[in-house]
Amino acid sequence: MALLDEYLNREQLAHELKVNPRTVMRWQNLPDGLPFVELGGRILYRRASVMEWIASKERFPNRRRRAAA
């Protein structure tokens, strides 16, 4: 196992999420943005951190609206 196996660069992450690398960059620059590591001038994303960030974006239906329908 290589030291950086659990990290992806921007292009790899974009490919896995099926988005443009500029979208990943935009997500990174949000106030509660995508966590990253800068290492030797390279931007890397740890898989576990990306999964946690995605999970933090989970939304639930408005229960009051559903109950009124």
Phi, psi and omega in degrees: 000126179281155184302322184256023182301326183272010179248147177237148171275175185301317182293319179296316180296316179300318179298315181296324181271356180058047176229169177285144177304331178292330176294317177300317179298319179296316178300321180297327184270002176291156178304321176250045192290175180300123180291145181212166176236135173257120185227111180060036180083359178257144175262126180232150181237126179278129184309312183298320179293321178296317179296320178295319181296316178298316179298327180291344179271358182297136180239153180242147180299153177287110184297323180295319180294318181294322181291329182283340184285000000 
